[in-house]
């Protein structure tokens, strides 16, 4: 079977977003500068406020300014929203190969980050990087969907998905999982090495942080958000990785109420 060759390069980030990304990657984040840079991109700001005020976040008051959005949600969440917004503007938004809408895609990203926030993991872990990765880990599927549709491989991909796992179907077409493809995209966009490694290793976790994201991706994915089969599979991974099941169960209860 023919395979799909990925583009040699991905779209560039807008200049203001490049500056934002460099601040995050360097660890020298200045909140007033972040707000100012976001405000310089009216369309980006409008999309941030639209998403922040959506039912997904469950905020009781309407957020009317970027400054308030950053204050309420924190810089890690804002970074995820910014990069997700740029990603959606860089590629056509048709996720039919994965049988989900862009709204469902957004719900998956937000639910994953909420689960991670409620799951009181070891405070010694890099929570900011984990949160960003939880929000953005599915970004590769926007790239793969575009390539599948552009090359006329939709029927082949759906057939592969019927006969194998999603990861196996992706690798059959691209020689890479969508997580590995996302890591290539984020490397080109100047993300730090720790973030890129996390994304790349989700399907084959090595570190504790990798394993945590593997569990989150198992519990919440394109097959469903917190479906019984997903929770069972995530629970089995918790036992396998010897992580605290009680804390995870408590986090599930909290976000199930919100969702």
C-alpha positions as CSV (number, residue, x, y, z in Angstrom):
1,X,0.0,0.0,0.0
2,X,1.2,3.5,-0.8
3,X,2.1,5.8,2.1
4,X,1.5,9.5,2.5
5,X,4.6,11.7,2.6
6,X,4.4,14.6,5.1
7,X,5.2,18.1,3.8
8,X,8.9,19.1,4.2
9,X,7.9,22.1,6.3
10,X,4.9,23.3,8.2
11,X,3.3,26.8,8.2
12,X,5.1,29.5,10.0
13,X,3.8,31.1,13.2
14,X,2.6,34.7,13.1
15,X,5.3,37.1,14.3
16,X,3.5,38.0,17.6
17,X,2.9,34.3,18.3
18,X,6.6,33.6,17.7
19,X,7.4,36.1,20.4
20,X,4.9,34.5,22.8
21,X,6.3,31.0,22.1
22,X,9.9,32.2,22.7
23,X,8.9,33.6,26.1
24,X,7.3,30.3,27.1
25,X,10.3,28.2,25.7
26,X,12.8,30.4,27.6
27,X,11.0,30.2,30.9
28,X,11.1,34.0,31.1
29,X,7.4,34.7,30.8
30,X,6.2,38.3,31.5
31,X,2.4,38.4,31.8
32,X,1.9,42.1,30.8
33,X,4.0,41.5,27.7
34,X,2.0,38.4,27.0
35,X,-1.3,40.3,27.2
36,X,0.1,43.1,25.0
37,X,1.2,40.7,22.3
38,X,-2.1,38.9,22.3
39,X,-4.0,42.2,22.0
40,X,-1.9,43.0,18.9
41,X,-3.7,40.1,17.2
42,X,-7.4,41.1,17.1
43,X,-8.6,37.9,15.4
44,X,-6.6,35.7,17.8
45,X,-7.9,37.7,20.8
46,X,-11.5,37.3,19.5
47,X,-11.0,33.5,19.2
48,X,-9.5,33.3,22.7
49,X,-12.4,35.2,24.2
50,X,-14.9,33.1,22.2
51,X,-13.4,29.8,23.6
52,X,-13.0,31.1,27.1
53,X,-16.6,32.1,27.2
54,X,-17.8,28.8,25.8
55,X,-19.6,26.3,28.0
56,X,-16.5,24.1,28.1
57,X,-14.9,26.3,30.7
58,X,-18.0,26.8,32.8
59,X,-17.1,30.4,33.9
60,X,-19.9,32.2,35.7
61,X,-19.0,35.7,34.5
62,X,-18.4,36.8,30.9
63,X,-14.7,37.5,30.2
64,X,-14.4,40.6,28.1
65,X,-10.7,41.3,28.0
66,X,-7.5,39.3,27.3
67,X,-6.1,40.6,30.6
68,X,-9.0,39.0,32.5
69,X,-8.8,35.8,30.4
70,X,-5.1,35.4,31.4
71,X,-5.9,36.2,35.1
72,X,-8.8,33.7,35.3
73,X,-7.3,30.8,33.3
74,X,-3.6,31.2,33.8
75,X,-0.8,31.4,31.3
76,X,-0.6,27.6,30.6
77,X,-4.2,27.4,29.5
78,X,-3.8,30.6,27.4
79,X,-0.8,29.2,25.7
80,X,-2.8,26.1,24.8
81,X,-5.6,28.2,23.4
82,X,-3.2,30.4,21.4
83,X,-1.4,27.5,19.8
84,X,-4.6,25.6,19.1
85,X,-6.1,28.7,17.4
86,X,-3.0,29.1,15.2
87,X,-3.1,25.4,14.3
88,X,-6.7,25.6,13.2
89,X,-5.9,28.6,11.0
90,X,-3.0,26.8,9.5
91,X,-4.8,23.8,8.2
92,X,-8.3,23.0,6.8
93,X,-10.6,21.9,9.7
94,X,-12.1,18.6,8.6
95,X,-11.6,15.8,11.1
96,X,-13.9,13.3,9.3
97,X,-11.1,10.7,9.2
98,X,-11.5,10.5,13.0
99,X,-15.3,10.8,12.9
100,X,-15.3,13.9,15.1
101,X,-16.2,17.5,14.6
102,X,-13.9,20.4,15.5
103,X,-16.2,21.2,18.5
104,X,-15.7,17.6,19.7
105,X,-12.0,18.1,19.2
106,X,-12.0,21.2,21.4
107,X,-14.0,19.3,24.0
108,X,-11.4,16.5,24.1
109,X,-8.5,19.0,24.5
110,X,-10.3,20.9,27.3
111,X,-11.5,17.8,29.1
112,X,-8.0,16.3,29.1
113,X,-6.5,19.5,30.7
114,X,-9.3,19.6,33.3
115,X,-8.6,16.0,34.2
116,X,-4.9,16.7,34.6
117,X,-5.7,19.8,36.7
118,X,-7.9,17.8,39.1
119,X,-5.6,14.8,39.3
120,X,-3.3,15.9,42.1
121,X,-0.1,14.5,40.7
122,X,3.3,14.7,42.3
123,X,4.1,18.4,42.7
124,X,7.7,17.7,41.7
125,X,6.6,17.0,38.1
126,X,6.6,19.8,35.5
127,X,2.9,20.5,35.7
128,X,3.0,23.5,33.2
129,X,4.6,21.4,30.5
130,X,2.2,18.5,31.3
131,X,-0.9,20.8,31.0
132,X,0.2,22.3,27.7
133,X,0.9,18.8,26.3
134,X,-2.5,17.5,27.5
135,X,-4.2,20.4,25.7
136,X,-2.2,20.1,22.5
137,X,-1.3,16.4,22.2
138,X,-4.0,15.7,19.6
139,X,-2.8,18.5,17.3
140,X,-1.2,16.0,14.9
141,X,-4.6,14.7,14.0
142,X,-5.4,18.0,12.3
143,X,-2.3,17.5,10.1
144,X,-3.0,13.8,9.4
145,X,-6.7,14.5,8.6
146,X,-5.7,17.2,6.1
147,X,-3.2,14.9,4.4
148,X,-5.6,11.9,4.3
149,X,-8.3,13.9,2.7
150,X,-5.9,15.8,0.3
151,X,-4.5,12.5,-1.0
152,X,-7.8,10.7,-1.3
153,X,-7.0,8.1,1.4
154,X,-10.2,8.5,3.5
155,X,-11.8,5.1,2.6
156,X,-8.4,3.4,3.1
157,X,-7.9,5.0,6.5
158,X,-11.4,4.2,7.7
159,X,-10.9,0.6,6.7
160,X,-7.6,0.4,8.5
161,X,-9.3,1.8,11.6
162,X,-11.9,-0.9,11.4
163,X,-9.2,-3.6,11.3
164,X,-6.7,-2.2,13.7
165,X,-6.1,0.5,16.4
166,X,-6.0,4.2,15.5
167,X,-2.2,4.3,16.1
168,X,-1.7,1.3,13.8
169,X,-3.8,2.9,11.1
170,X,-1.8,6.1,11.3
171,X,1.5,4.3,11.2
172,X,0.3,2.3,8.2
173,X,-0.2,5.5,6.2
174,X,2.5,7.8,7.6
175,X,5.1,5.6,9.3
176,X,4.4,7.8,12.3
177,X,1.6,8.2,14.9
178,X,-0.2,11.6,15.0
179,X,1.6,12.2,18.3
180,X,5.0,11.9,16.5
181,X,3.7,14.1,13.7
182,X,2.6,16.7,16.3
183,X,6.1,16.6,17.9
184,X,7.6,17.5,14.4
185,X,5.2,20.4,14.1
186,X,6.0,21.8,17.5
187,X,9.7,21.4,17.0
188,X,9.4,23.6,13.9
189,X,7.4,26.0,15.9
190,X,10.1,26.4,18.5
191,X,8.7,24.5,21.5
192,X,11.1,23.4,24.1
193,X,12.7,19.9,24.0
194,X,10.9,18.7,27.1
195,X,7.5,19.4,25.6
196,X,8.4,17.8,22.3
197,X,9.6,14.7,24.0
198,X,6.4,14.4,26.0
199,X,4.2,14.6,22.9
200,X,6.4,12.2,20.9
201,X,6.4,9.5,23.6
202,X,2.7,9.4,24.5
203,X,2.1,6.1,22.7
204,X,5.3,4.5,24.1
205,X,5.8,6.1,27.5
206,X,9.1,6.0,29.2
207,X,9.0,8.5,32.1
208,X,6.3,9.2,34.7
209,X,5.1,12.2,32.8
210,X,4.8,10.2,29.6
211,X,2.8,7.6,31.5
212,X,0.5,10.2,33.0
213,X,-0.3,11.6,29.5
214,X,-0.8,8.1,28.2
215,X,-3.5,7.5,30.8
216,X,-5.2,10.9,30.1
217,X,-5.2,10.1,26.4
218,X,-6.7,6.7,27.1
219,X,-9.5,8.1,29.3
220,X,-10.4,10.9,26.9
221,X,-10.0,10.5,23.1
222,X,-11.8,10.5,19.8
223,X,-13.6,7.3,20.7
224,X,-15.3,9.1,23.6
225,X,-14.9,11.3,26.7
226,X,-14.8,9.2,29.9
227,X,-16.7,6.3,28.3
228,X,-16.8,3.1,30.5
229,X,-14.4,1.3,28.2
230,X,-12.0,4.2,28.2
231,X,-12.0,4.4,32.0
232,X,-11.5,0.7,32.3
233,X,-8.5,0.9,30.0
234,X,-7.1,3.9,31.9
235,X,-7.5,2.1,35.2
236,X,-5.5,-0.9,33.9
237,X,-2.7,1.5,32.9
238,X,-2.8,3.0,36.4
239,X,-2.2,-0.5,37.9
240,X,0.5,-1.2,35.3
241,X,2.4,2.1,36.0
242,X,1.8,1.8,39.7
243,X,0.2,5.2,40.0
244,X,-2.4,6.3,42.6
245,X,-5.8,5.0,41.6
246,X,-7.7,6.9,44.3
247,X,-6.5,10.3,43.2
248,X,-7.4,9.6,39.6
249,X,-10.9,8.4,40.6
250,X,-11.5,11.6,42.6
251,X,-10.4,13.7,39.6
252,X,-12.8,11.7,37.4
253,X,-15.7,12.4,39.7
254,X,-15.0,16.2,39.6
255,X,-14.8,16.6,35.9
256,X,-17.7,14.2,35.2
257,X,-19.9,16.7,37.0
258,X,-18.5,19.6,35.0
259,X,-18.8,17.8,31.6
